[in-house]
Amino acid sequence: MSTLTNKKPTLELLCPAGDLSRLKTAVDFGADAVYIAGEEFGMRTASANFNREDLKAGVDYAHIHGVKVHVTCNTIPHEDEIARLPEFLTYLNEIGVDAVIASDLGTIGMVKQYAPNCELHVSVQSGIVNSATANAFYEMGAKRVVLARELSLEEIAKIRTNTPPELEIEAFAHGAMCVSFSARCLLSSYMTGRDANRGDCAQPCRWSYSLMEEKRPGQYFDITETEKGTYILNANDMCMAPHLDKMLAAGVSSIKIEGRAKTEYYVAVTANAYRGAIDSLNASNGDWVLPQWVSDELNKMSHRTYSTGFYFGRPENAQTYENAGYIRDYAIAAVVDGYEDGCIVATLKNKFLSGTTLDCLEAGSIPFVVDTTTLYDEKGKQIESAYQPMMQIKIPFEREVKSGSMLRMKV
């Protein structure tokens, strides 16, 4: 593996943020960098995304905490859109954005012209699967390339060997997979008019399909053995947490967590878990095994069945045909507002009874259990259940718990 110094290499943790609140969560829970989008040019229209004021606030918050901000401009812009891009890139340059992620060649040229202080990162949308392409983008000024999801670790290692050590390599480590080549798909446009290449995918690969014979229109024949239909295009989620050492050894510089349209809870769990995994890997002196608490955490949020994608060759377990739904075993009970008079003060999100086992997700800590045998309302009256969303509750606890921590329960 190529390195620039004798310093022990490590992995950057790059986390998603769909809005300012989620950016702050990612920063607080351990991200080294976050990737976000403005109101245009990003690949996730389902996210709230960032207006100009929030972009500036997000960059300031991240930089105060030593975290970098990457802004996505990785759609394939049409003629009317490209005319608005220079002004937006100029603004990103002015507020101190660290990197712009792009795929379209015209956009790449504009990034170099209008955002010269921002690093150029070439998006997964460009479908980089070999060193020749990576080197071509490097010659265009790229600081980093985001490799296609369809590569194996062996192929990534060869790309690392055959590219300049100054060129950083980013690869996805966790989150939703796309059945089409690195998210380039016409299904959504064809079936719904929503363009996946401009951030508006309707996800028809997650739909249930049946078979219809040409001369029997309207008669649908189930082609699976379950009553739920068949999900022939439905991809499992990726989880490479147990294999971060192999990603590092292959030459990956930054691991990317998918999910700018996901919840604040998802951002907190993935950031905290992968932060713990990377810190554990950095502290190891030989054979490394993923801490069990990290595996437990990644199963305590909404996800599809996990797989390792293409990293170990052609995937044998990359699709689920029975359904396209998520595994949801845990829910947020309350969000911590602070700690006073020996009590956790929190705002209720979902109702629960006194005595319910809650565990606490706190930035920088392994999750721990909070005893709710004694529960009070905001006026200090003991109650048997927390029942009204947004009501404030108090839970006696032996130590201070940070504001922004999350209390969750099994459902």
N, C-alpha and C positions, 0 to 999 in steps of 0.2 A: 504494500500500500504506500502511496506517495504521501509525504508529509513535508510541511514547510519548515518545521523546527523539530527539535528533539523532545519537545513537550509531549506528554502522553495524550494521544488523540481522544476526543470525547464526542458525544452527539449533542447537537443543538436540538432543543425541544421546541417545535413550532406548532402553535395551537390556534384553532379557529376562533373568530369572534364575529357574531352577526350584528352586534350593536355595542354601544359604549358600556353598558352594564356587563355584558359578557367579556368584553376586553379587560375590564378591571378584574373580573373573576379569574380569567386566564393568567393575568399578571400576578395576582395575589396567590394563586395556587401553584405557581412554579414554572411558568413558561419562560423560555429564553427569548422567544420572539412570537409575535402574533401576526396572523394575516387577516385582512379586513377588506372591505370594498366601499367605494362611494356609492352614490345613488344611481350611477351608470357604470357600464364597462366591466362589471364583475359577473362571475358565473353563478350567482345565487340570488335571483330576484325574490325568492321566498323569504330571505332574511330581511330584517328591518333595514340593515345597512346604515351607513354613516352620512349625515349631511355635513356641510362644511364646518359648522361649529363643533360637531362631535368628532370629526376627523382631527381637528386641532387639539381638542381636549384629550382625545385618545392618545395621540402622539406625545403630548406633554406628560400624561399620567405614566405611560410606558417608560419614557426616557428617565423620569424621576426615579424609577425603580430599576433602571439598567436593562430594560427590555426593548428589543427592536420592533419596528412596525413595518410590515410589508403590505402594500396595497395592490390588489388584483385589478389589472386592466387586461384580462385574458379572454374577453369575448372576441368574436369575429365581427368587428363593427362594420355596418353598412355606410354608404356614402354620407347620409345625413348625420350619422353619429360621429364619424371621423372628424367632421368639421368642428365638433365641440371638444375634442380631445386635447388640443394644445393648451387651452386655458385651464383645464383640469390638471394636467401634468405640471404646469407652471405653479399651480397652487400647492400641489404635493411637494414640489421642490422647495417652495418658500417655507412650509411649516416643518420641514425637517424629516419627512418620511425616509426611512432607511433604504427601502428597495421597492421597485415596481415590478410586478409579475406580469409578463406579456407573452403572447404567442404569435399574433399577427405580425408579419414583417413590416407593414406600414406603421403599426403601433410601436414596434421596437425602434424604428428610426426616429419616431417622435419622442420616445422616452429619452434617447440620447441627446436630442436637440433641446427639449423643453424641461427636462428634469436631470440635468447633468450631475447634480449632487447625490442622486439616488442610484443605488446599485440596480443593474438590470438582471432580473431572474427570469429565465425562460420557462414558461408554464408547461405542465403536463399535457396541455392541449396540443403542444407541438409534436408529441409522439416520438420522443427521443429514445431510440433503442440501440444506438451504436456510437462509437467514438468519433466517427467521421462527422456525424451531425452535431455532436457535442462540441467538437473542435471548431466547426463552422460557426456556431453561435458564439463561442469564445472569441473568435476573430471579429465578430460583430460587436464585441464589447460586453458579453455576458459575464457576470461574476459567478453565476450559479445556474445550473440546469436542473429541472425537476424531471426525473426519469419516468418513462411510461410504466404503468403498473404491470405490464405484461412481461417484465424482465425477471430472470432468476438471479439469485445472489452471485452465481458463477459468472453470468454475463455482466453484472454490475462491476465485479472485480476486474474483468478484462477492460471495461470502459475506463475504470479508474487508472489502470496501468498505462492506457494509451491516450490519456488526456493530461494537460498541464496540471501540476499540483495546485496552482493558484485557482483553478476552476473548481468551485464547490459542487458537490452532488447532494441533491435532496431527493428523498424517496418517501412514499406513504408507508406508514406503519400501522395505522388504525382507522377503522371507519367503513362506511359504505363503499361497495365496489359497483362498478358499472359493467353491464354485460357487453357493451360496445367498447371498441378500442380506445382506452384512455378518455372516455366520456364523449367521444365524437360520435353522434348518433342522429339519424334522421327519423327514427320512429315517432318521436313526439311531434315533430313538425308535420309529418305525414298524417298522423291520426288525429291530432288536436289543433294544429296550427301554432303550437307553442314551440319556439326554437330552442333546442337544447344547447346549441352553439352560441347562444346569446343569453344563457343563464335562466331560461324559462322552461326547463324540462318538466313534463307532466308525469314522468316515470312510468310509461306504459310497460316497461320490463317488469314491473311489480304486479301487473294485473293478472287476473285469472283468465285462462284461455280454454276454449273447447274446440272440437272438430265439427265442421259442417260440410256435408256432401253436396256437390254442385247442384244436383237435381232435386235436392230436398231443402230448399231455402227455409230458414227459420227453425230447422230442427238441429239442435245442438247435442253432440255426443260427447259425453265425458270420456277423457282419455287417461284417467288415472284411476287408482283403486280407492280413492277417498271421496267423500261427498262434497268436499270443498272445491273441487275442480283441479286444474293443473297450472302451475306457475313455471312454465318451461324456460322463461328468461330470467328468473329471479336469482340474483347472486347473493351469496352469504356475505357477511361483514368480514373485514380483515382484522386480525389481531396478531401483531408480531412482537408483543411484549416479551414473551419467553425467549426471543431470538435476537434481541438487540445486540448482543455480542457478535453475532454473525453479520449483522448489518454493518456494524462498526468495522469489522475485519474486512468486509468487502469494499470499504472505502466510502461509505455513506457519511456525509458531513452533518446532515440535518434530517431528523425524522419528522414527518408531517402527520398531524391528526386531522382526519376529515371531519367536517361538521359545522360549517358556518350557519346552517339552518337549524342546528340542534339547540337544545335548551341550555340555560345557564348551569343546571345541574350536571348535564353531560360534560360541559366544558370544565367544571370543577373536578369531577371524578377523573376524567382522562388526564388533565394537567397534573393533578396530585399523584395519580398512579404512575404515570410515565416519568414524573420527576423522581419519585422514589426508586423506580427501576433504573434510571440512568445514574442516580447517585450511588446506588448499590453496585452497579457495574463499575463505576469509577473507583470505588473503594476496594474492589476485588483484586486479588493478586494471583490469579490463576483461573481455575474452573469457576464459572459464575452460574448461579441458579437464580431464577427470578424469585424474589420473596413471595411467600404465599399470600400475604396480605394484598399485594398488587393484583394477583389473579382474582382474589375474592372481590376486590373493588370493581374490576372491569366487568364482573358479572352482576353487579348491583345497580346497573343502569340499563336503560332501554337499548336492546341490541338484537340483531339477528344472530343465528348460529355463526360462530366464529370459524374462520379458516385462515390459512397462510397465503392465500392467493397463488401467484405464480413463482414465489420466491424459491421454492424447492423443486421447480420443474412444473410440468403440466399438472394442474390441480385435479385431484380426484374427489375432493369434497367441497367444491366451490359453489354449489347450487343447492337450494332447497326447493322441492317441487310441491310440498304440501300446502304452503301458504307463504304470504309475503309479509306477515306481521312481525312485530317485535316481541322479544321476551321482556316482560316488565314485571319484575318481582319486588321492586322497591319504589317507594314514593316519598317525596319531600313532606315532612310533617310540619316543619317550621324553619324559619331563617333567623339566626341569632342577631339581635340588635346590639347587645352589650352584656355586661356583667355588673351587678350591683347588689350590695347587701347579702352576699353569699348565694346569689341566684343568677342563673342564666335568664336573660330577658330576651324573648323571641316573639316574632310575628307568625301567627298560625297560617299554614297553607292548606292543610288537610286535617280533618277532625280525627281525634284519637281519644281513647279512654285513659284515665289514670292507671298507671301500672303497665302501660304498653312499653315494650322494649324499644328504645330508640338508640341509634348510634349516631355519633357526631363526626361529620366530615369537616375537619379544620385544616386550613392551609399549613403545611409544614409538619403535620402530625399524622401518625398512623391512626385511622378511625378508632374511636373508643365508645363504650356504652355509657349512656346517660340514664340514670334511674329516675323514672317519672312517678314513683309511688306517691309522692307528695307534689301536688300541682296547684298553682295559684293563678287567679286572674290578675289583671293589671292593678286592681285595687287592693290586692293582698288577700282576697278571700279564697279559702281552699275550695277547689272544685273537683268533681269526679270525672269530668270530660272537657276537652278543648273542642269546641263545636262550631265556632263561627269564624270563617276565613277572615283574615286580617285582624282578628282580635289579638291582643298582646297577652302573653302568658309568662309566668315565672316558674322556674324549676330549680329547687335547691341543688347546688353542686359544689364539690369540694375545691375546685380550682377555677380560675378565670378562663373563659372561653372567648375567643376572638370574635369581634363583630364580623358578620359576613359568613360565618360558619353555617353549615346546614345540618339540621336534625332530620333523620329519615327513619322510615319504618317499613317492615316487610308487609306486602299486601297479598 
